[in-house]
Amino acid sequence: MFISASAAEAAVIQRVDVRGANRVGAEAVRSNLTIQPGKSFSNTDIDDSVKQLYDTGYFSDVKISVSGGTLVVTVEEAQLINQVVFNGNRKIKDDKLAAVVKTQSSGAYNETQIQADIQAIKDAYAATGRSEVDVTTQVVPLGQGRVNLAFVVNEGDRTKIDSINFVGNNAYSSGRLASVIATKRSNFLSFLTRKDVYNADKLKADEEALRQFYYNRGYADFRIVSSDAAFDEATNKYTLTFNIEEGPRYDFGAVSVQSTVQGIDGAQLQGLVRTREGQVYNAKEVQQSMEAISDQVASAGYPFARVTPRGNRDLNNNTIGVEYLVDQGEKAYVERIEIRGNSRTRDYVIRREFDMSEGDAFNQQMITKAKRRLEALGYFSTVNISTQPGSSPDRVVVVVDVQDQATGSFGIGAGYAAGGDGLLLEASIEEKNFLGRGQYIKVSAGGGEEGSRSYGLNFTEPYFLGYRLAVGFDINHSQTSSNENYDYEENNVVLRATAPITEDLATTFRYNYKQMKYDPSNALSDLSTPYQDLVNNSPWVKSSVSQTLTYNTLDDMILPREGIYASVTQEIAGLGGDSQFYKLYGKARYYRLLADDADIIGSVAGSAGYVVGFGKDLNVFDQFTLTNGDIRGFENKGIGPRVGGGPDDPLGGTTYFTVSAEATFPLPAFPRDFGLRGAVFADAGTLFGNKVNVSGAEYVNGEDASLRASVGVGIVWNSPFGALRVDYAIPVLKEDYDKVQNFKFGINNQF
């Protein structure tokens, strides 16, 4: 119990008498006093000393009095915690809860801290959807002032979300808006996805997602009137309701750039503006234009210049004219960057996403860009960046509030290869924020019915030596016995480094080492000459270096609706090994929303490649082959040059082209947040040319550029195990020797 200090009768004391500090020691008490012998003091000093002693956490009672020239300090020591344990917890393991609470073994028993720990445990359970958890404590005395402390957890049932309602929406259906927010209705897979967990911070994030959705589609006056989470104790379920006002839709009016900064010509910055008169108003494009102008002005030597958009609404025509004003902002510097809420992620992982550091010029556009980068990492459920005044008028404190979220995942994938390995299964463990360092690691293993096996290890350090340089490696091993003439084993090692060029463009350099072993399993009489050479001269080694340029403007990597993903790679082999060639190949896919409210997404894609050998024939494994993902309706290696007259072995080709068009849409019989979509598509392409030695073969089919094409339908499910897809395709253009495969089932990967 806290007892206020008695009045001091003397201004100066000669000695300090400490009583009751048997375990802590008298000197530890004296060191926490603000009163010193021989120096004058007041009642305020006594109160401060009492408070300071309580703040140590070592004492449950403190009394200070003055007797003549002696300051008498009487303390009652707090009990010492021998061990902290957790009972009743099944959904969250002991080590996770131990990281949440601050009461530790060998520390002092502090009732205030224990109550804070109880709330921290409740918050941890609320994040998993168990907001009705009950936490109590049990204290077991051990004697000599030591106790064991147990947190007793009654986990209760998971709360669920019964329904999500939208009121006031006319331009977009409730189903479309439900696909925008992160919170989802409960279903039979919610225990895996945890997307039906309600908390107040997540609701605020959903509100912001709705705002950005409308702002980026012309509704500049959109506002959320209210959002409500009603809890039904009888069913243990929430009902979420968003009351919104959409307002009118605007187009861009006149767009201009004006500058009041001497040496900066606004007209010369006009080309950086992404907004165009007559287009639908888009807040994201306004922000991107501001950032582009700010970066250009700062690089020209004006770090304090400020870019401000001024909107001019024309209510008669429903247009918003935008004037980007570049003026000289106040000179302000970043005093410090303060990071809060990161219980797992290291501070430096967050700091490195800023293009500024302590002492640099303050720039609001850089703050916005850093926030976008932090959100894109996927490490945090919420990211908020605010500013506070510093120690002087020209100093600013940047405050970063984040909340860590789970970044590890366990994945299961499945596929089917007709006529080959049959059913294929793969399991993987992935961690995107390894040990809170921002590193990526993935371990995978798979197998098939016909004895195929695969193993993989992938690792990436995204900021190598403190630079924005992603360095990593991939190690893979695979083997198969599906071919009746030989077993195949492959070992592959890739060392890579990726550097950004712009926000959307990056380049990757790789060293690739591949060892291939062909071991005979039966007589080789059915093999063509090229494949007999592969078996007879096994193993083979390919050593190469490659460089890839990647351009990515997709709005979402899981379900893109707008943007372009394109890459082009050149590869040179001949650094030792058995291959000597130059390859150039690339692919691109463009996405666009065809019907926004119906959520119909269209995409077109193309790919091409060419390989040429250095002064000798190519090996079979050097040439290109097409998979059943490049042109659906055909087997892997199902088209292109083949050895005729018996073995019918695929040779691959030196040149290929493919094109594809596809539209996907939500299946009407299922809730949109279930992630089930239908697809219709058309593929076309060709693979031709051959530089493999085929001496001894009767003839070779498919060396000409005959076009193949197919049409089909598919079902895509963005499941908790990954994006699974089933396609049925019918070839409409093919050759007699092509290998057809109508059904394709596996993991969806359109990039």
Secondary structure as UniProt FT lines:
FT   STRAND          15..19
FT   TURN            22..24
FT   HELIX           26..30
FT   TURN            31..32
FT   TURN            37..38
FT   HELIX           43..55
FT   STRAND          59..67
FT   TURN            68..69
FT   STRAND          70..77
FT   STRAND          80..87
FT   HELIX           94..100
FT   TURN            105..106
FT   HELIX           111..126
FT   TURN            127..129
FT   TURN            131..132
FT   STRAND          134..143
FT   TURN            144..145
FT   STRAND          146..154
FT   STRAND          160..167
FT   HELIX           174..178
FT   TURN            179..180
FT   TURN            188..189
FT   HELIX           190..193
FT   TURN            195..196
FT   HELIX           200..215
FT   TURN            216..218
FT   TURN            220..221
FT   STRAND          223..232
FT   TURN            233..236
FT   STRAND          237..245
FT   STRAND          251..259
FT   TURN            262..263
FT   HELIX           266..272
FT   TURN            277..278
FT   HELIX           283..299
FT   TURN            300..301
FT   TURN            303..304
FT   STRAND          305..314
FT   TURN            315..318
FT   STRAND          319..328
FT   STRAND          333..340
FT   HELIX           347..351
FT   TURN            352..353
FT   TURN            358..359
FT   HELIX           364..377
FT   STRAND          380..389
FT   TURN            393..394
FT   STRAND          395..404
FT   STRAND          408..417
FT   TURN            418..421
FT   STRAND          422..434
FT   TURN            435..438
FT   STRAND          439..448
FT   TURN            449..450
FT   STRAND          453..461
FT   HELIX           464..466
FT   STRAND          470..480
FT   STRAND          486..500
FT   STRAND          505..520
FT   TURN            525..526
FT   HELIX           529..536
FT   STRAND          540..552
FT   STRAND          563..577
FT   STRAND          581..595
FT   TURN            596..599
FT   STRAND          600..613
FT   HELIX           620..622
FT   TURN            628..630
FT   STRAND          633..634
FT   TURN            636..637
FT   STRAND          642..644
FT   TURN            645..647
FT   STRAND          655..666
FT   TURN            668..669
FT   HELIX           672..674
FT   STRAND          676..688
FT   TURN            695..696
FT   STRAND          699..701
FT   STRAND          708..719
FT   TURN            720..721
FT   STRAND          722..733
FT   TURN            736..737
FT   STRAND          740..741
FT   STRAND          743..747
//
